[in-house]
Amino acid sequence: MPHPEDATHPGSSAPLVRVVDDDQTSRSTISRMIRGMGYQGRSCRSGREALRFLATNPRAGQHGV
């Protein structure tokens, strides 16, 4: 389920940055900063949620750190 702080644009060439943090305020703040730098920002509430995302979107994890 997308989170309100997520901002993705289908077809966008901007790299996707996945923000994982259990604190909503931190996720929102970091997601805004990421978008301000020209990236797409998507967020997850937990590592488990992030792993589910990667399992269903394998290309999204090609350049993860």
Distance bins in CASP14 RR format, pairs under 12 A and 6 or more apart:
PFRMAT RR
TARGET T0000
AUTHOR 0000-0000-0000
RMODE 2
METHOD distances of the structure
MODEL  1
1 42 0 0 0 0 0 1 0 0 0 0 0
1 43 0 0 0 0 0 1 0 0 0 0 0
1 44 0 0 0 0 0 1 0 0 0 0 0
1 45 0 0 0 0 1 0 0 0 0 0 0
1 49 0 0 0 0 1 0 0 0 0 0 0
1 52 0 0 0 0 0 1 0 0 0 0 0
1 53 0 0 0 0 0 1 0 0 0 0 0
2 8 1 0 0 1 0 0 0 0 0 0 0
2 31 0 0 0 0 0 1 0 0 0 0 0
2 40 0 0 0 0 0 1 0 0 0 0 0
2 41 0 0 0 0 0 1 0 0 0 0 0
2 42 1 0 0 1 0 0 0 0 0 0 0
2 43 0 0 0 0 1 0 0 0 0 0 0
2 44 0 0 0 0 0 1 0 0 0 0 0
2 45 0 0 0 0 0 1 0 0 0 0 0
2 49 0 0 0 0 0 1 0 0 0 0 0
2 53 0 0 0 0 0 1 0 0 0 0 0
3 18 0 0 0 0 0 1 0 0 0 0 0
3 19 0 0 0 0 1 0 0 0 0 0 0
3 20 0 0 0 0 0 1 0 0 0 0 0
3 21 0 0 0 0 0 1 0 0 0 0 0
3 24 0 0 0 0 1 0 0 0 0 0 0
3 27 1 0 0 1 0 0 0 0 0 0 0
3 28 0 0 0 0 1 0 0 0 0 0 0
3 30 0 0 0 0 0 1 0 0 0 0 0
3 31 0 0 0 0 1 0 0 0 0 0 0
3 41 0 0 0 0 1 0 0 0 0 0 0
3 42 1 0 0 1 0 0 0 0 0 0 0
3 43 1 0 1 0 0 0 0 0 0 0 0
3 44 0 0 0 0 1 0 0 0 0 0 0
3 45 1 0 0 1 0 0 0 0 0 0 0
3 46 0 0 0 0 0 1 0 0 0 0 0
3 49 0 0 0 0 1 0 0 0 0 0 0
3 53 0 0 0 0 0 1 0 0 0 0 0
4 24 0 0 0 0 1 0 0 0 0 0 0
4 27 0 0 0 0 1 0 0 0 0 0 0
4 28 1 0 0 1 0 0 0 0 0 0 0
4 31 0 0 0 0 1 0 0 0 0 0 0
4 32 0 0 0 0 0 1 0 0 0 0 0
4 41 0 0 0 0 0 1 0 0 0 0 0
4 42 0 0 0 0 0 1 0 0 0 0 0
4 43 0 0 0 0 1 0 0 0 0 0 0
5 17 0 0 0 0 0 1 0 0 0 0 0
5 19 1 0 0 1 0 0 0 0 0 0 0
5 21 0 0 0 0 0 1 0 0 0 0 0
5 23 0 0 0 0 0 1 0 0 0 0 0
5 24 0 0 0 0 1 0 0 0 0 0 0
5 25 0 0 0 0 1 0 0 0 0 0 0
5 26 0 0 0 0 0 1 0 0 0 0 0
5 27 1 0 1 0 0 0 0 0 0 0 0
5 28 1 0 1 0 0 0 0 0 0 0 0
5 29 0 0 0 0 1 0 0 0 0 0 0
5 30 0 0 0 0 1 0 0 0 0 0 0
5 31 1 0 1 0 0 0 0 0 0 0 0
5 32 1 0 0 1 0 0 0 0 0 0 0
5 33 0 0 0 0 0 1 0 0 0 0 0
5 34 0 0 0 0 1 0 0 0 0 0 0
5 35 0 0 0 0 1 0 0 0 0 0 0
5 40 0 0 0 0 0 1 0 0 0 0 0
5 41 1 0 0 1 0 0 0 0 0 0 0
5 42 0 0 0 0 1 0 0 0 0 0 0
5 43 1 0 1 0 0 0 0 0 0 0 0
5 44 0 0 0 0 0 1 0 0 0 0 0
5 45 0 0 0 0 0 1 0 0 0 0 0
6 16 0 0 0 0 0 1 0 0 0 0 0
6 17 0 0 0 0 0 1 0 0 0 0 0
6 18 0 0 0 0 1 0 0 0 0 0 0
6 19 0 0 0 0 1 0 0 0 0 0 0
6 27 0 0 0 0 1 0 0 0 0 0 0
6 28 0 0 0 0 1 0 0 0 0 0 0
6 30 0 0 0 0 0 1 0 0 0 0 0
6 31 1 0 0 1 0 0 0 0 0 0 0
6 32 0 0 0 0 0 1 0 0 0 0 0
6 34 0 0 0 0 0 1 0 0 0 0 0
6 35 0 0 0 0 1 0 0 0 0 0 0
6 40 0 0 0 0 1 0 0 0 0 0 0
6 41 1 0 0 1 0 0 0 0 0 0 0
6 42 1 0 1 0 0 0 0 0 0 0 0
6 43 1 0 1 0 0 0 0 0 0 0 0
6 44 0 0 0 0 1 0 0 0 0 0 0
6 45 0 0 0 0 0 1 0 0 0 0 0
6 53 0 0 0 0 0 1 0 0 0 0 0
7 14 0 0 0 0 1 0 0 0 0 0 0
7 16 0 0 0 0 0 1 0 0 0 0 0
7 17 0 0 0 0 0 1 0 0 0 0 0
7 19 0 0 0 0 0 1 0 0 0 0 0
7 28 0 0 0 0 0 1 0 0 0 0 0
7 31 1 0 0 1 0 0 0 0 0 0 0
7 32 0 0 0 0 1 0 0 0 0 0 0
7 33 0 0 0 0 0 1 0 0 0 0 0
7 34 0 0 0 0 1 0 0 0 0 0 0
7 35 1 0 1 0 0 0 0 0 0 0 0
7 36 0 0 0 0 1 0 0 0 0 0 0
7 38 0 0 0 0 0 1 0 0 0 0 0
7 39 0 0 0 0 1 0 0 0 0 0 0
7 40 1 0 0 1 0 0 0 0 0 0 0
7 41 1 0 1 0 0 0 0 0 0 0 0
7 42 0 0 0 0 1 0 0 0 0 0 0
7 43 0 0 0 0 1 0 0 0 0 0 0
8 14 0 0 0 0 1 0 0 0 0 0 0
8 15 0 0 0 0 0 1 0 0 0 0 0
8 16 1 0 0 1 0 0 0 0 0 0 0
8 17 0 0 0 0 0 1 0 0 0 0 0
8 18 0 0 0 0 0 1 0 0 0 0 0
8 31 0 0 0 0 0 1 0 0 0 0 0
8 34 0 0 0 0 0 1 0 0 0 0 0
8 35 0 0 0 0 1 0 0 0 0 0 0
8 39 0 0 0 0 0 1 0 0 0 0 0
8 40 1 0 1 0 0 0 0 0 0 0 0
8 41 1 0 0 1 0 0 0 0 0 0 0
8 42 1 0 1 0 0 0 0 0 0 0 0
8 43 0 0 0 0 0 1 0 0 0 0 0
8 53 0 0 0 0 0 1 0 0 0 0 0
8 57 0 0 0 0 0 1 0 0 0 0 0
8 60 0 0 0 0 0 1 0 0 0 0 0
9 16 0 0 0 0 0 1 0 0 0 0 0
9 35 0 0 0 0 0 1 0 0 0 0 0
9 38 0 0 0 0 0 1 0 0 0 0 0
9 39 0 0 0 0 0 1 0 0 0 0 0
9 40 1 0 0 1 0 0 0 0 0 0 0
9 41 0 0 0 0 0 1 0 0 0 0 0
9 42 0 0 0 0 0 1 0 0 0 0 0
10 16 0 0 0 0 0 1 0 0 0 0 0
10 40 0 0 0 0 1 0 0 0 0 0 0
11 40 0 0 0 0 1 0 0 0 0 0 0
12 35 0 0 0 0 0 1 0 0 0 0 0
12 38 0 0 0 0 1 0 0 0 0 0 0
12 39 0 0 0 0 1 0 0 0 0 0 0
12 40 1 0 1 0 0 0 0 0 0 0 0
12 41 0 0 0 0 0 1 0 0 0 0 0
12 42 0 0 0 0 0 1 0 0 0 0 0
13 38 0 0 0 0 0 1 0 0 0 0 0
13 39 0 0 0 0 0 1 0 0 0 0 0
13 40 0 0 0 0 1 0 0 0 0 0 0
14 34 0 0 0 0 1 0 0 0 0 0 0
14 35 0 0 0 0 1 0 0 0 0 0 0
14 36 0 0 0 0 0 1 0 0 0 0 0
14 37 0 0 0 0 1 0 0 0 0 0 0
14 38 1 0 1 0 0 0 0 0 0 0 0
14 39 1 0 1 0 0 0 0 0 0 0 0
14 40 1 0 1 0 0 0 0 0 0 0 0
14 41 0 0 0 0 1 0 0 0 0 0 0
14 42 0 0 0 0 0 1 0 0 0 0 0
15 34 0 0 0 0 1 0 0 0 0 0 0
15 35 0 0 0 0 0 1 0 0 0 0 0
15 37 0 0 0 0 1 0 0 0 0 0 0
15 38 0 0 0 0 1 0 0 0 0 0 0
15 39 1 0 1 0 0 0 0 0 0 0 0
15 40 1 0 0 1 0 0 0 0 0 0 0
15 41 0 0 0 0 1 0 0 0 0 0 0
15 42 0 0 0 0 0 1 0 0 0 0 0
15 59 0 0 0 0 0 1 0 0 0 0 0
15 60 0 0 0 0 0 1 0 0 0 0 0
15 61 0 0 0 0 0 1 0 0 0 0 0
15 62 0 0 0 0 0 1 0 0 0 0 0
15 63 1 0 0 1 0 0 0 0 0 0 0
15 64 0 0 0 0 0 1 0 0 0 0 0
16 31 0 0 0 0 0 1 0 0 0 0 0
16 34 0 0 0 0 1 0 0 0 0 0 0
16 35 0 0 0 0 0 1 0 0 0 0 0
16 38 0 0 0 0 0 1 0 0 0 0 0
16 39 1 0 0 1 0 0 0 0 0 0 0
16 40 1 0 1 0 0 0 0 0 0 0 0
16 41 1 0 0 1 0 0 0 0 0 0 0
16 42 1 0 0 1 0 0 0 0 0 0 0
16 43 0 0 0 0 0 1 0 0 0 0 0
16 53 0 0 0 0 0 1 0 0 0 0 0
16 54 0 0 0 0 0 1 0 0 0 0 0
16 57 0 0 0 0 1 0 0 0 0 0 0
16 59 0 0 0 0 1 0 0 0 0 0 0
16 60 1 0 1 0 0 0 0 0 0 0 0
16 61 0 0 0 0 1 0 0 0 0 0 0
16 62 0 0 0 0 0 1 0 0 0 0 0
16 63 0 0 0 0 1 0 0 0 0 0 0
16 64 0 0 0 0 0 1 0 0 0 0 0
17 27 0 0 0 0 0 1 0 0 0 0 0
17 30 0 0 0 0 1 0 0 0 0 0 0
17 31 0 0 0 0 1 0 0 0 0 0 0
17 32 0 0 0 0 0 1 0 0 0 0 0
17 33 0 0 0 0 1 0 0 0 0 0 0
17 34 1 0 1 0 0 0 0 0 0 0 0
17 35 0 0 0 0 1 0 0 0 0 0 0
17 36 0 0 0 0 0 1 0 0 0 0 0
17 37 0 0 0 0 1 0 0 0 0 0 0
17 38 0 0 0 0 1 0 0 0 0 0 0
17 39 1 0 1 0 0 0 0 0 0 0 0
17 40 1 0 0 1 0 0 0 0 0 0 0
17 41 1 0 1 0 0 0 0 0 0 0 0
17 42 1 0 0 1 0 0 0 0 0 0 0
17 43 0 0 0 0 1 0 0 0 0 0 0
17 44 0 0 0 0 0 1 0 0 0 0 0
17 50 0 0 0 0 0 1 0 0 0 0 0
17 60 0 0 0 0 0 1 0 0 0 0 0
17 61 0 0 0 0 0 1 0 0 0 0 0
17 63 0 0 0 0 1 0 0 0 0 0 0
17 64 0 0 0 0 1 0 0 0 0 0 0
17 65 0 0 0 0 1 0 0 0 0 0 0
18 27 0 0 0 0 0 1 0 0 0 0 0
18 30 0 0 0 0 0 1 0 0 0 0 0
18 31 0 0 0 0 1 0 0 0 0 0 0
18 34 0 0 0 0 1 0 0 0 0 0 0
18 39 0 0 0 0 0 1 0 0 0 0 0
18 40 0 0 0 0 1 0 0 0 0 0 0
18 41 1 0 0 1 0 0 0 0 0 0 0
18 42 1 0 1 0 0 0 0 0 0 0 0
18 43 1 0 0 1 0 0 0 0 0 0 0
18 44 1 0 0 1 0 0 0 0 0 0 0
18 45 0 0 0 0 0 1 0 0 0 0 0
18 47 0 0 0 0 1 0 0 0 0 0 0
18 49 0 0 0 0 1 0 0 0 0 0 0
18 50 1 0 0 1 0 0 0 0 0 0 0
18 51 0 0 0 0 0 1 0 0 0 0 0
18 52 0 0 0 0 0 1 0 0 0 0 0
18 53 1 0 0 1 0 0 0 0 0 0 0
18 54 0 0 0 0 1 0 0 0 0 0 0
18 57 0 0 0 0 1 0 0 0 0 0 0
18 60 1 0 0 1 0 0 0 0 0 0 0
18 61 1 0 0 1 0 0 0 0 0 0 0
18 62 0 0 0 0 0 1 0 0 0 0 0
18 63 0 0 0 0 0 1 0 0 0 0 0
18 64 1 0 0 1 0 0 0 0 0 0 0
18 65 0 0 0 0 0 1 0 0 0 0 0
19 25 0 0 0 0 0 1 0 0 0 0 0
19 26 0 0 0 0 1 0 0 0 0 0 0
19 27 1 0 1 0 0 0 0 0 0 0 0
19 28 0 0 0 0 1 0 0 0 0 0 0
19 29 0 0 0 0 1 0 0 0 0 0 0
19 30 1 0 1 0 0 0 0 0 0 0 0
19 31 1 0 1 0 0 0 0 0 0 0 0
19 32 0 0 0 0 1 0 0 0 0 0 0
19 33 0 0 0 0 1 0 0 0 0 0 0
19 34 1 0 0 1 0 0 0 0 0 0 0
19 35 0 0 0 0 0 1 0 0 0 0 0
19 39 0 0 0 0 0 1 0 0 0 0 0
19 40 0 0 0 0 0 1 0 0 0 0 0
19 41 1 0 0 1 0 0 0 0 0 0 0
19 42 1 0 0 1 0 0 0 0 0 0 0
19 43 1 0 1 0 0 0 0 0 0 0 0
19 44 1 0 0 1 0 0 0 0 0 0 0
19 45 0 0 0 0 0 1 0 0 0 0 0
19 46 0 0 0 0 0 1 0 0 0 0 0
19 47 0 0 0 0 0 1 0 0 0 0 0
19 49 0 0 0 0 0 1 0 0 0 0 0
19 50 0 0 0 0 1 0 0 0 0 0 0
19 53 0 0 0 0 0 1 0 0 0 0 0
20 26 0 0 0 0 1 0 0 0 0 0 0
20 27 0 0 0 0 1 0 0 0 0 0 0
20 30 0 0 0 0 1 0 0 0 0 0 0
20 31 0 0 0 0 0 1 0 0 0 0 0
20 41 0 0 0 0 0 1 0 0 0 0 0
20 42 0 0 0 0 1 0 0 0 0 0 0
20 43 1 0 0 1 0 0 0 0 0 0 0
20 44 1 0 1 0 0 0 0 0 0 0 0
20 45 1 0 0 1 0 0 0 0 0 0 0
20 46 1 0 0 1 0 0 0 0 0 0 0
20 47 1 0 1 0 0 0 0 0 0 0 0
20 48 0 0 0 0 1 0 0 0 0 0 0
20 49 1 0 0 1 0 0 0 0 0 0 0
20 50 1 0 1 0 0 0 0 0 0 0 0
20 51 0 0 0 0 1 0 0 0 0 0 0
20 52 0 0 0 0 0 1 0 0 0 0 0
20 53 0 0 0 0 1 0 0 0 0 0 0
20 54 0 0 0 0 0 1 0 0 0 0 0
20 64 0 0 0 0 0 1 0 0 0 0 0
20 65 0 0 0 0 0 1 0 0 0 0 0
21 27 1 0 1 0 0 0 0 0 0 0 0
21 28 0 0 0 0 1 0 0 0 0 0 0
21 29 0 0 0 0 1 0 0 0 0 0 0
21 30 1 0 0 1 0 0 0 0 0 0 0
21 31 0 0 0 0 1 0 0 0 0 0 0
21 43 1 0 0 1 0 0 0 0 0 0 0
21 44 0 0 0 0 1 0 0 0 0 0 0
21 45 1 0 0 1 0 0 0 0 0 0 0
21 46 0 0 0 0 1 0 0 0 0 0 0
21 47 0 0 0 0 1 0 0 0 0 0 0
21 49 0 0 0 0 0 1 0 0 0 0 0
21 50 0 0 0 0 0 1 0 0 0 0 0
22 43 0 0 0 0 0 1 0 0 0 0 0
22 44 0 0 0 0 1 0 0 0 0 0 0
22 45 1 0 1 0 0 0 0 0 0 0 0
22 46 1 0 0 1 0 0 0 0 0 0 0
22 47 0 0 0 0 1 0 0 0 0 0 0
22 48 0 0 0 0 0 1 0 0 0 0 0
22 49 0 0 0 0 1 0 0 0 0 0 0
22 50 0 0 0 0 0 1 0 0 0 0 0
23 29 0 0 0 0 1 0 0 0 0 0 0
23 30 0 0 0 0 1 0 0 0 0 0 0
23 43 0 0 0 0 0 1 0 0 0 0 0
23 45 0 0 0 0 1 0 0 0 0 0 0
23 46 0 0 0 0 0 1 0 0 0 0 0
24 30 0 0 0 0 0 1 0 0 0 0 0
24 31 0 0 0 0 0 1 0 0 0 0 0
24 43 0 0 0 0 1 0 0 0 0 0 0
24 44 0 0 0 0 0 1 0 0 0 0 0
24 45 1 0 0 1 0 0 0 0 0 0 0
25 31 0 0 0 0 0 1 0 0 0 0 0
25 32 0 0 0 0 0 1 0 0 0 0 0
25 43 0 0 0 0 0 1 0 0 0 0 0
26 32 0 0 0 0 0 1 0 0 0 0 0
26 33 0 0 0 0 0 1 0 0 0 0 0
26 43 0 0 0 0 1 0 0 0 0 0 0
26 44 0 0 0 0 0 1 0 0 0 0 0
26 45 0 0 0 0 0 1 0 0 0 0 0
27 33 0 0 0 0 0 1 0 0 0 0 0
27 34 0 0 0 0 0 1 0 0 0 0 0
27 41 0 0 0 0 1 0 0 0 0 0 0
27 42 0 0 0 0 1 0 0 0 0 0 0
27 43 1 0 1 0 0 0 0 0 0 0 0
27 44 0 0 0 0 1 0 0 0 0 0 0
27 45 1 0 0 1 0 0 0 0 0 0 0
27 46 0 0 0 0 0 1 0 0 0 0 0
27 49 0 0 0 0 0 1 0 0 0 0 0
27 50 0 0 0 0 0 1 0 0 0 0 0
28 34 0 0 0 0 0 1 0 0 0 0 0
28 35 0 0 0 0 0 1 0 0 0 0 0
28 41 0 0 0 0 0 1 0 0 0 0 0
28 43 1 0 0 1 0 0 0 0 0 0 0
28 45 0 0 0 0 0 1 0 0 0 0 0
29 35 0 0 0 0 0 1 0 0 0 0 0
29 36 0 0 0 0 0 1 0 0 0 0 0
29 43 0 0 0 0 0 1 0 0 0 0 0
30 36 0 0 0 0 0 1 0 0 0 0 0
30 37 0 0 0 0 0 1 0 0 0 0 0
30 39 0 0 0 0 0 1 0 0 0 0 0
30 41 0 0 0 0 1 0 0 0 0 0 0
30 42 0 0 0 0 0 1 0 0 0 0 0
30 43 1 0 0 1 0 0 0 0 0 0 0
30 44 0 0 0 0 0 1 0 0 0 0 0
31 37 0 0 0 0 0 1 0 0 0 0 0
31 38 0 0 0 0 0 1 0 0 0 0 0
31 39 0 0 0 0 1 0 0 0 0 0 0
31 40 0 0 0 0 1 0 0 0 0 0 0
31 41 1 0 1 0 0 0 0 0 0 0 0
31 42 1 0 0 1 0 0 0 0 0 0 0
31 43 1 0 1 0 0 0 0 0 0 0 0
31 44 0 0 0 0 0 1 0 0 0 0 0
32 38 0 0 0 0 0 1 0 0 0 0 0
32 39 0 0 0 0 0 1 0 0 0 0 0
32 41 0 0 0 0 1 0 0 0 0 0 0
32 43 0 0 0 0 0 1 0 0 0 0 0
33 39 0 0 0 0 1 0 0 0 0 0 0
33 41 0 0 0 0 1 0 0 0 0 0 0
34 40 1 0 0 1 0 0 0 0 0 0 0
34 41 1 0 1 0 0 0 0 0 0 0 0
34 42 0 0 0 0 1 0 0 0 0 0 0
34 43 0 0 0 0 1 0 0 0 0 0 0
35 41 1 0 1 0 0 0 0 0 0 0 0
35 42 0 0 0 0 0 1 0 0 0 0 0
35 43 0 0 0 0 0 1 0 0 0 0 0
39 63 0 0 0 0 0 1 0 0 0 0 0
40 60 0 0 0 0 0 1 0 0 0 0 0
41 60 0 0 0 0 0 1 0 0 0 0 0
42 49 0 0 0 0 0 1 0 0 0 0 0
42 50 0 0 0 0 1 0 0 0 0 0 0
42 53 1 0 0 1 0 0 0 0 0 0 0
42 54 0 0 0 0 0 1 0 0 0 0 0
42 57 0 0 0 0 1 0 0 0 0 0 0
42 60 0 0 0 0 1 0 0 0 0 0 0
42 61 0 0 0 0 0 1 0 0 0 0 0
43 49 0 0 0 0 1 0 0 0 0 0 0
43 50 0 0 0 0 1 0 0 0 0 0 0
43 53 0 0 0 0 1 0 0 0 0 0 0
44 50 1 0 1 0 0 0 0 0 0 0 0
44 51 0 0 0 0 1 0 0 0 0 0 0
44 52 0 0 0 0 1 0 0 0 0 0 0
44 53 1 0 0 1 0 0 0 0 0 0 0
44 54 0 0 0 0 1 0 0 0 0 0 0
44 57 0 0 0 0 0 1 0 0 0 0 0
44 60 0 0 0 0 0 1 0 0 0 0 0
45 52 0 0 0 0 0 1 0 0 0 0 0
45 53 0 0 0 0 0 1 0 0 0 0 0
46 52 0 0 0 0 1 0 0 0 0 0 0
46 53 0 0 0 0 0 1 0 0 0 0 0
47 53 0 0 0 0 1 0 0 0 0 0 0
47 54 0 0 0 0 1 0 0 0 0 0 0
47 55 0 0 0 0 0 1 0 0 0 0 0
48 54 0 0 0 0 0 1 0 0 0 0 0
48 55 0 0 0 0 0 1 0 0 0 0 0
49 55 0 0 0 0 0 1 0 0 0 0 0
49 56 0 0 0 0 0 1 0 0 0 0 0
50 56 0 0 0 0 0 1 0 0 0 0 0
50 57 0 0 0 0 0 1 0 0 0 0 0
50 60 0 0 0 0 1 0 0 0 0 0 0
50 61 0 0 0 0 1 0 0 0 0 0 0
50 64 0 0 0 0 0 1 0 0 0 0 0
51 57 0 0 0 0 0 1 0 0 0 0 0
51 58 0 0 0 0 0 1 0 0 0 0 0
51 60 0 0 0 0 0 1 0 0 0 0 0
51 61 0 0 0 0 0 1 0 0 0 0 0
52 60 0 0 0 0 0 1 0 0 0 0 0
53 59 0 0 0 0 0 1 0 0 0 0 0
53 60 1 0 0 1 0 0 0 0 0 0 0
53 61 0 0 0 0 1 0 0 0 0 0 0
53 64 0 0 0 0 0 1 0 0 0 0 0
54 60 1 0 0 1 0 0 0 0 0 0 0
54 61 1 0 1 0 0 0 0 0 0 0 0
54 62 0 0 0 0 1 0 0 0 0 0 0
54 63 0 0 0 0 0 1 0 0 0 0 0
54 64 0 0 0 0 1 0 0 0 0 0 0
55 61 0 0 0 0 0 1 0 0 0 0 0
58 64 0 0 0 0 0 1 0 0 0 0 0
END
